[in-house]
Amino acid sequence: MTIRVLIADDQAMVRQGFGALLAAQPDLLVVGDAADGAQAVAQARRLDPDVVLMDVRMPVLDGLAATRKLLGDRPSDRPRVLILTTFDLDDYVYEALRAGASGFLLKDAPAADLIHAVRVVASGDALLAPTVTRRLIAEFAARPHRQRPRPTVLAALTPRETEVLRLIAQGRSNTEIAAELVVAEQTVKTHVGRILAKLQLRDRAQAVVLAYETGLVAAGE
């Protein structure tokens, strides 16, 4: 299966560098690029990529607004948005995750990390490693001025599903969750699927955000 990728960054050298790196992989196809957020939205609608590498700071329309616009009007799971950041973007990254982005990657990450991130996001999972993602979510979810969803949104979950959601928010993989709960990994996958469906979430990234915002998991846990 070929993964179709769109690269959105206002720096031509970044687009070219990432493009050459990804194009060298047999399972990745760079279908286009964009120099600003508005172009990214237009190109994504036209080219229908599986994954959009989205820079945060771009002219015309920033990466956050572009992510909201792109994912807000898409009923399907495509495309997946992977935010590119230098990690000094704070609220932008957090809000992008809330808007439906599937994770973020540091721009200076090793080439292997970028390739891995694209594959992980394309598979329908969320990129919650490095652990700095969880620390970032925890920091902003803990801010007192942020309006939080009412905890009753979790009422639809069974006790076991709630437990699985808590472990997801702590950064556990399906394998680790299965070991802790002494169940089969396929059982965990089933629970995760039901959690996402009941809470109307795109993927694990949004599940982590919701878990912190509702107070199911406290900052620092």
N, C-alpha and C positions, 0 to 999 in steps of 0.2 A: 504494500500500500504506500503510495506516494503522498507525502505531507506537503500541502501547498502553503507557502509562507509569503506574507506581505510585510515589508520593512518600512516603518514610519519613523523618520528622524530628520531633523532639519540640517544635520551635518552630512554633506555628500560623502565625505571620507568614511564616516561610520556606516552609512548605507552600503557603500561599495565593499568595505571590509567584511561586514556581516554577510553581505550577499555572496561574496566569493567563498567564504567559509562554509556557508550552508549549502551552496550549489555543489560543493565538492562531495557532499554526502549522497550516496545512491538513493536514499529514501526521501530526500528533501528537494523540493522544487520552489525556487523563488519566482513567484508569478508577477511581482511588481514592487514598486517602492513609492513613497510619498514624502514630501518635504515639509508638510504641515498637517495639522489635525483634520482640516476640511478635506484635503486630498486623501488622507487615510480613509475617511468615511466613504468618500466617493469611490475610491479604488476597491475597497473591501466589498462594497455593494456590487460593483461591476465584475470583479474577479473571483469572488466567493472563495477566499482562502480558508484554510483550516485554522491557521494561527496568524495573528497580527502581532509583530514586535512593535510595541508602541512606546515611543519616547514620551516623557512627561512634559518637558518644556519645549513647546513648538509654537511658531507664529500662527496667526489667523484663528486657530482653534487649538487649545492645548490638549495634551494627551488625556487628561481627565474628562474634559467635555467631549472629546472624540469618542472615548470609551462609552460614556453614558449614551451618546447619540447612536452609536453603532449597535450596542447591545440592547438598548431600550426598545428598539423597533424590530428586533429579530426574535421570532417565536421559537426558532430552533436553537440547538446548542452551538451552532457555528456562527461566526468564528470564535475561537478562544483568543483572549487578549493577554499577552505577556508584557508587563510594564518594564521598560528599561529606565533605570535610575542611577544616579550617582550617590544615593542614600542621604542626601541633604534635603530631600523634598518633603519629608514629614507628612503633613496632612494630605498632600496630593496622592501619595502612595496609598494611604489608608482609605481615602475616599474612592480611589480607583478600584480597590478590592471590594468596597461596598457596592460600587456600580456594576460589578460583575466580572472584573478582571480575575484571571485564574492564578495570579501570582506576580512576582517581580524578580528581576535579575539585575545585579549590578553591572554597569557598563564595562567595568574592568575585570569582569569574571573571566576565568580561563576559557579558551575556545571549547574545550570538552564540556564545560558547564552549560554554555549556550546551546550546543547541540542537544545535550541531554534535556535541557529545559523545554526546548521546542517539542521534543518527542513526548515528554511527560504531559505537557499541556494538551497536545494533539490527541493523546490517548483518552482524554476526558478526565484526567486527574488534575489536581492543583499542585502548584509548585510551592510547598510550604517549607522547603529547605533552601537556603540556610535558615537557621533558627531565628535569625534577625527579623524575619517576617513576623513570627509570633510575638517577639518583643515589641515590635512596632505596633501591632494590633493591640496588644495589651496596654501599651502606653496611652494610646488615644482613646481606647474604650473606657479607660479609667478616669478620663478627664470629667470633672463634675458638670461642666457646662453643656456637655453633649446630651441631647435628648435620647433616651434609650427606649427601645421597644418594650412593651409590657411583657413581663415574664410569662404571661398567659399564652403567648404565641407558641410556647413549648408544650402546651397542654395536650396537643394531639399526639405526642410521642408516648410510647410505652416506657416503663421504667428501664428496660434493657436498652431501648433506643436512646434514651436520655443519657445512660451511662456510656454508650458508644460515642455519642456526640461530645461528651466531656473529654473522652480520651482523644478524639480527633483534634479537639481544640488544644490539647496538650502536645500535639505534634506527633502522636503515635501513628505508625503505619498500620495497615490492615493486619499484617503478620504479627506485629507487636500487640495489637488489640486482641487478636485471637489467642495469643499465648496468655495474656493477663486474664481473660475471661474464660479460658479453657474451653474454647469452642473452635469449630473448623473455620478456616479463613473464608470459605465460601459463605458461611453464615454471617460473618462480619460484613462481607460485600453486600449481602441481602439487606442487612440492617442499614448500611450506609445509603443504599438506593432508596429505601423507604423513608429515611430521614430527609433526604434531599427532596423527594416527591411531596411529602407531607408539608414541609416548610417552604416549598416552592423556591428552592435554591438551585443555582447552576452547578455548583461543585463544592469541594471541601473548603476552598478559600472562603466562600460566603458562609459556610457552616461555622468556621472558626470565628469570623467576625460576629455572627449572631450569638454564638455561645458567650463571647466576652460582653457584648452589649446587653444581653439579658441578665448578666450576672451569674450564669451557670458556672463559668470559670472566672476566677478573680485574677487580676493582674499579678504576675509574679509566680503563678502556680506552675 
